[in-house]
Amino acid sequence: MMRTFDDCTDRRLPVRTLKTASLILVALATAALSAGPASAHGGGEPIVPAGYVPYGNGMGDPLGLTLTRHAADNGLPAKFLAHAAHAEVAPANPLADKVRAANARFADVAVATAEGYAPIPCVSGIEGGAMGIHYVNGALIEDGVVDLGKPEAVMYEPKADGSLELVAVEYITTKGPAELDGHLFAFTGSPNRYGLPPFYELHVWAWRANPTGTFADMNPNVTCDAAVAAKQ
Protein backbone atom coordinates (compact mmCIF):
# COMPACT_ATOMS: atom_id res chain seq x y z
CA MET A 1 0.00 0.00 0.00
CA MET A 2 1.50 3.34 -1.06
CA ARG A 3 1.82 6.13 1.52
CA THR A 4 0.12 9.45 0.74
CA PHE A 5 0.08 12.94 2.14
CA ASP A 6 -2.01 16.04 1.56
CA ASP A 7 -0.87 18.60 -0.96
CA CYS A 8 -1.71 22.31 -0.74
CA THR A 9 -5.22 21.72 -2.22
CA ASP A 10 -6.04 18.85 0.19
CA ARG A 11 -5.86 16.24 -2.58
CA ARG A 12 -4.07 13.07 -1.59
CA LEU A 13 -1.24 12.12 -3.94
CA PRO A 14 0.95 9.01 -3.87
CA VAL A 15 4.58 9.56 -2.85
CA ARG A 16 5.73 8.00 -6.13
CA THR A 17 3.79 10.64 -8.08
CA LEU A 18 5.23 13.44 -5.95
CA LYS A 19 8.77 12.22 -6.50
CA THR A 20 8.18 12.27 -10.27
CA ALA A 21 6.78 15.78 -9.97
CA SER A 22 9.85 16.79 -7.98
CA LEU A 23 12.13 15.66 -10.80
CA ILE A 24 10.09 17.70 -13.29
CA LEU A 25 10.22 20.78 -11.04
CA VAL A 26 13.97 20.43 -10.66
CA ALA A 27 14.38 20.41 -14.44
CA LEU A 28 12.08 23.42 -14.85
CA ALA A 29 13.82 25.42 -12.13
CA THR A 30 17.30 24.60 -13.43
CA ALA A 31 16.31 25.65 -16.96
CA ALA A 32 14.82 28.89 -15.66
CA LEU A 33 17.85 29.72 -13.56
CA SER A 34 20.27 29.02 -16.42
CA ALA A 35 19.13 32.33 -17.94
CA GLY A 36 21.15 34.06 -15.24
CA PRO A 37 20.25 36.58 -12.56
CA ALA A 38 18.70 39.09 -14.99
CA SER A 39 15.47 37.17 -15.32
CA ALA A 40 12.39 38.18 -17.24
CA HIS A 41 10.76 39.62 -14.15
CA GLY A 42 13.67 42.03 -13.75
CA GLY A 43 15.12 40.82 -10.45
CA GLY A 44 17.84 38.51 -9.27
CA GLU A 45 15.61 36.34 -7.07
CA PRO A 46 15.23 32.60 -7.74
CA ILE A 47 12.46 31.86 -10.21
CA VAL A 48 9.66 29.67 -8.81
CA PRO A 49 8.13 27.59 -11.62
CA ALA A 50 4.36 27.48 -12.08
CA GLY A 51 2.77 24.62 -10.17
CA TYR A 52 5.54 24.54 -7.56
CA VAL A 53 4.46 22.47 -4.54
CA PRO A 54 6.07 23.50 -1.22
CA TYR A 55 8.08 20.69 0.32
CA GLY A 56 7.99 19.47 3.90
CA ASN A 57 6.66 22.23 6.12
CA GLY A 58 4.63 23.82 3.29
CA MET A 59 6.20 27.23 3.87
CA GLY A 60 7.43 27.61 0.29
CA ASP A 61 11.11 28.01 1.21
CA PRO A 62 13.59 29.40 -1.39
CA LEU A 63 14.45 27.16 -4.31
CA GLY A 64 17.99 26.53 -3.14
CA LEU A 65 16.89 24.67 0.02
CA THR A 66 13.78 23.09 -1.48
CA LEU A 67 15.47 21.69 -4.58
CA THR A 68 18.43 20.43 -2.58
CA ARG A 69 16.00 18.56 -0.33
CA HIS A 70 14.18 17.16 -3.37
CA ALA A 71 17.54 16.05 -4.76
CA ALA A 72 18.38 14.13 -1.61
CA ASP A 73 15.04 12.28 -1.80
CA ASN A 74 15.35 11.47 -5.49
CA GLY A 75 19.01 10.60 -5.82
CA LEU A 76 20.01 13.79 -7.65
CA PRO A 77 23.35 15.51 -6.93
CA ALA A 78 22.62 18.28 -4.43
CA LYS A 79 25.92 19.98 -5.32
CA PHE A 80 24.72 20.46 -8.89
CA LEU A 81 21.42 21.94 -7.77
CA ALA A 82 23.07 24.30 -5.31
CA HIS A 83 25.28 25.57 -8.14
CA ALA A 84 22.33 25.95 -10.53
CA ALA A 85 20.29 27.85 -7.95
CA HIS A 86 23.17 30.22 -7.14
CA ALA A 87 22.45 33.71 -8.45
CA GLU A 88 26.13 34.47 -8.96
CA VAL A 89 26.81 32.08 -11.83
CA ALA A 90 28.09 34.05 -14.83
CA PRO A 91 25.60 34.47 -17.69
CA ALA A 92 26.35 33.48 -21.27
CA ASN A 93 28.73 35.80 -23.13
CA PRO A 94 30.69 34.91 -26.30
CA LEU A 95 34.14 35.90 -25.01
CA ALA A 96 33.44 34.73 -21.46
CA ASP A 97 32.35 31.36 -22.83
CA LYS A 98 35.64 31.01 -24.73
CA VAL A 99 37.64 32.07 -21.67
CA ARG A 100 35.77 29.62 -19.46
CA ALA A 101 36.45 26.73 -21.82
CA ALA A 102 40.12 27.59 -22.32
CA ASN A 103 40.92 28.13 -18.64
CA ALA A 104 38.75 25.65 -16.73
CA ARG A 105 41.93 23.98 -15.41
CA PHE A 106 42.49 26.92 -13.06
CA ALA A 107 39.54 25.85 -10.90
CA ASP A 108 42.30 24.00 -9.06
CA VAL A 109 44.64 26.68 -7.74
CA ALA A 110 47.43 24.08 -7.64
CA VAL A 111 47.39 24.14 -11.44
CA ALA A 112 47.98 27.90 -11.39
CA THR A 113 50.97 27.62 -9.06
CA ALA A 114 52.37 24.76 -11.13
CA GLU A 115 52.22 27.00 -14.22
CA GLY A 116 54.19 29.79 -12.55
CA TYR A 117 51.43 31.96 -11.06
CA ALA A 118 51.95 33.51 -7.60
CA PRO A 119 49.42 35.35 -5.39
CA ILE A 120 49.28 39.01 -4.42
CA PRO A 121 47.05 40.31 -1.56
CA CYS A 122 43.28 40.37 -2.09
CA VAL A 123 42.17 43.48 -4.00
CA SER A 124 39.03 45.37 -2.89
CA GLY A 125 37.45 48.45 -4.47
CA ILE A 126 37.32 51.78 -2.64
CA GLU A 127 33.63 52.06 -3.56
CA GLY A 128 32.75 48.46 -2.77
CA GLY A 129 33.14 45.12 -4.44
CA ALA A 130 36.44 43.39 -5.08
CA MET A 131 38.60 41.61 -7.62
CA GLY A 132 39.73 38.90 -5.24
CA ILE A 133 43.19 37.35 -5.01
CA HIS A 134 45.21 37.60 -8.20
CA TYR A 135 47.59 34.78 -9.05
CA VAL A 136 49.97 36.57 -11.42
CA ASN A 137 52.43 35.19 -13.95
CA GLY A 138 55.18 37.78 -14.40
CA ALA A 139 56.72 36.01 -17.37
CA LEU A 140 53.45 36.23 -19.29
CA ILE A 141 53.23 39.98 -18.59
CA GLU A 142 56.77 40.52 -19.83
CA ASP A 143 56.35 38.59 -23.11
CA GLY A 144 53.74 41.11 -24.33
CA VAL A 145 51.61 38.37 -25.93
CA VAL A 146 47.85 38.22 -25.34
CA ASP A 147 46.79 34.57 -25.42
CA LEU A 148 43.23 33.49 -24.57
CA GLY A 149 44.43 30.30 -22.89
CA LYS A 150 47.30 31.96 -20.99
CA PRO A 151 45.90 34.85 -18.96
CA GLU A 152 48.49 36.95 -17.14
CA ALA A 153 46.44 36.73 -13.92
CA VAL A 154 43.93 34.25 -12.54
CA MET A 155 41.51 35.55 -9.91
CA TYR A 156 40.03 33.76 -6.92
CA GLU A 157 37.59 34.69 -4.16
CA PRO A 158 38.77 33.55 -0.72
CA LYS A 159 36.15 31.50 1.11
CA ALA A 160 35.48 31.20 4.84
CA ASP A 161 36.75 27.60 4.88
CA GLY A 162 40.14 28.68 3.51
CA SER A 163 39.50 27.50 -0.06
CA LEU A 164 39.75 29.64 -3.19
CA GLU A 165 37.00 29.85 -5.79
CA LEU A 166 37.89 30.73 -9.38
CA VAL A 167 35.90 33.82 -10.46
CA ALA A 168 37.75 35.53 -13.32
CA VAL A 169 40.93 35.99 -15.31
CA GLU A 170 42.79 39.14 -16.30
CA TYR A 171 44.74 39.76 -19.48
CA ILE A 172 47.60 42.23 -19.04
CA THR A 173 50.13 43.71 -21.44
CA THR A 174 52.49 46.68 -21.42
CA LYS A 175 52.01 47.03 -25.18
CA GLY A 176 48.98 48.90 -26.40
CA PRO A 177 46.44 49.77 -27.38
CA ALA A 178 45.43 46.13 -26.95
CA GLU A 179 42.30 44.11 -27.56
CA LEU A 180 41.00 40.56 -27.27
CA ASP A 181 38.23 39.22 -29.47
CA GLY A 182 37.00 42.74 -30.21
CA HIS A 183 37.17 44.03 -26.61
CA LEU A 184 39.49 46.98 -26.02
CA PHE A 185 41.74 46.84 -22.95
CA ALA A 186 41.57 49.53 -20.26
CA PHE A 187 44.70 51.55 -19.48
CA THR A 188 46.25 51.85 -16.00
CA GLY A 189 48.92 54.48 -15.52
CA SER A 190 51.86 54.56 -13.16
CA PRO A 191 52.42 54.76 -10.26
CA ASN A 192 49.67 52.29 -9.33
CA ARG A 193 48.77 50.07 -6.39
CA TYR A 194 50.37 47.04 -8.05
CA GLY A 195 53.85 48.53 -8.46
CA LEU A 196 53.74 47.94 -12.20
CA PRO A 197 54.72 50.21 -15.07
CA PRO A 198 51.81 51.55 -17.18
CA PHE A 199 49.81 48.64 -18.55
CA TYR A 200 46.67 47.65 -20.44
CA GLU A 201 44.24 45.15 -18.94
CA LEU A 202 40.98 43.30 -19.52
CA HIS A 203 39.10 41.44 -16.82
CA VAL A 204 36.77 38.63 -17.87
CA TRP A 205 34.32 37.48 -15.17
CA ALA A 206 33.78 34.07 -16.72
CA TRP A 207 32.80 32.24 -13.52
CA ARG A 208 31.02 34.91 -11.47
CA ALA A 209 28.24 37.19 -12.70
CA ASN A 210 29.12 40.87 -12.46
CA PRO A 211 26.17 43.31 -12.39
CA THR A 212 28.50 46.14 -13.49
CA GLY A 213 29.60 44.22 -16.59
CA THR A 214 31.41 41.06 -17.65
CA PHE A 215 34.57 43.09 -18.34
CA ALA A 216 34.42 45.58 -15.45
CA ASP A 217 37.33 45.79 -13.01
CA MET A 218 35.50 45.39 -9.69
CA ASN A 219 32.69 42.95 -8.97
CA PRO A 220 30.06 43.70 -6.29
CA ASN A 221 29.46 39.94 -6.04
CA VAL A 222 33.04 39.30 -4.86
CA THR A 223 34.50 40.02 -1.43
CA CYS A 224 37.86 39.89 0.32
CA ASP A 225 36.23 39.49 3.74
CA ALA A 226 37.44 35.91 4.22
CA ALA A 227 41.01 36.87 3.36
CA VAL A 228 40.92 39.66 5.97
CA ALA A 229 39.40 37.32 8.57
CA ALA A 230 42.08 34.69 7.94
CA LYS A 231 44.84 37.16 8.88
CA GLN A 232 43.30 38.35 12.15
Protein Blocks (a to p, Z undefined) as FASTA:
>chain_A
ZZddddfkopacdfklmmmmmmmmmmmmmmmmmnojbdfkopabdcddehiacehjlnop
afklmmmmmmmmnopafklmmmmmpmkbccddfklmmmmmmmmmmmpmklmmmnopacdd
ddddfkgpjebjcdddfklmmnopacfklcfbdcddddfkopacdfbdcdddfbdcddee
hiacdddddddfkopacdddddddfkbccfkbjkbmbdckbcfklmmmmmZZ
